[in-house]
């Protein structure tokens, strides 16, 4: 999607979103993706090549979401900023 941050509604959950470098967050992102993918028929299994080529090739930024009281992220988003 293309949207300015001001276009999104304010949420108290934003306090739990943290910017990350995708390379540093990859160990947390991969299991999240795999858990989300289970039981679905559309999402593909992603191997090391895919993560290295598509996500970590550069030009991407990312955020993780760790809920209150949590130790590990429960969500992530990878994006580019034009």
Secondary structure, DSSP 8 states (H G I E B T S, - for coil): ----GGGS---GGGGGEEEE-HHHHHHHHHHHHHHHHTT-SSS----HHHIIIIISSSS-EEEEE--TT-SS-SEEEEE---
